[in-house]
Amino acid sequence: MIEFKEQMKGISAIKKVISSLIGEHEAYQGAMEDLPVSAEVNGKLIIDREIIKCQFTIHHNNAVVHIMWEDYGYKAYKALGLFGTMNTDWQYFRTISDSALEIKDKDGKYKIKINYAS
């Protein structure tokens, strides 16, 4: 499990994404959008800015991002080393400038970048 301080940073990052997508006062409703997604596994870029539906949700004690890989042609996304559901209990989340969310796993095996603002 990720350290509490890092979990709070992650929740804040996801709140920033949701606020950017649907409005600051709506952040606790969640958001779902088709967004450019990039994924790097073991240092190799395997997906580069492909449009994929992403869902962002904040719960009372964590935040969750779902990436709908299967719906966009990646039926074997797990074999690629990716996850469909990531949350602030197990992954690191941070915003990169005001336009992208970066998700990293604890072991540094994968990194996902979701561009949420143009």
Phi, psi and omega in degrees: 000145180286149178300148184305315181302318179290325176299316180295321176298320179295316178298318178298319179296316180292324176299320178298318179297309181300316179300320179294323183282318187232359178118144186300322184275001182251007190302330182273005174271338184089170181210151175222124184214154168276120187223155175291126182236136173238146179222135178237128179235128182051041177080002182247127177288118182249340176222129185235100175054041175275143181283119182220141179290131179233140177241134181240128183222139174247128175256181182292333183232003175198176177228151187229142172237127174251131174245124187274062183307312185300321182292346183241028171096000181256070182296328182255040183299328179294323178294336176281350181094019182253163176238149178274329180238127178229141178221166187291352174284333190235344179234159176267134179236138173207151176271143177250115189051218179249025187227350185214148174252133177248134179239128178231147175274165182299326186269357180075021181280327180221155177220131180239138178237125178244119177273117183250354178220144182272000000 
